[in-house]
Amino acid sequence: MPVTQIEFPILQSFFCVVEGVTGMPPQPLDASPEQVERQQQRERQDEQSVGGSKPKMPKGVVLGPDGKPCRSCTSFASWAAMSKGETSNTTMSKPPATAIAAAEPPSDCPPDVDRLGNHTWTFLHTLTANYPTNPTPTQQSDTRSFISLFGKMYPCWSCADDFRSWKAENAPRVSSREEFGRWMCEAHNAVNVKLGKDEFDCGKWEERWRTGWKDGRCD
């Protein structure tokens, strides 16, 4: 069932606002070619209506539901490009690939989408690593509730929407530590695939996040 059809009217209103502001329905970080084309057409129409004076956002800047750039949804490189005014009325600037790869926010700055994601996955995997081997019914229920609330409150709204969509087809498995750990690994791999990253061997999730590697380098 699509997220906007869940019996939460406030969520339906939220997504309607997002679509009205951006011209695009809520979507994961990797928009489809058709969605990108529709957005570009909308931007061209907006430029024509204001005589081409409307500035464009750098590639990668994600708008929040209020129509303003969402810092928690945007990479540091794209945010810096926008902040420094590296835009044009006729072209959309794109930082060099080497600059993007090296660009990281200073440690005392608000996290960008990448740092937020990395720290979040560290927390979630560590959570599964400390989950009971044989959880009680109450612990299982609490864990399902936590995962549900996490999907609604995650600061990057587009990431949260993507997570909820995946979770709708892959219900949390919380009957044991092993099941929960593998489920979280699969959720992480789903994101890795979208971002073009390698998948992690979920058979090794416990070594990575709980016991340490067998070669002893974590001891």
Secondary structure by P-SEA (a helix, b strand, c coil): ccccccccaaaaaaaaaaaaacccccccccccaaaaaaaaaaaaaaaaaacccccccccccccccccccccccccaaaaaaaaaccccccbbbbccaaaaaaccccccccccaaaaaaaaaaaaaaaaaaccccccaaaaaaaaaaaaaaaacccaaaaaaaaaaaaaacccccccaaaaaaaaaaaaaaaaaaacccccccccccccccccccccccc
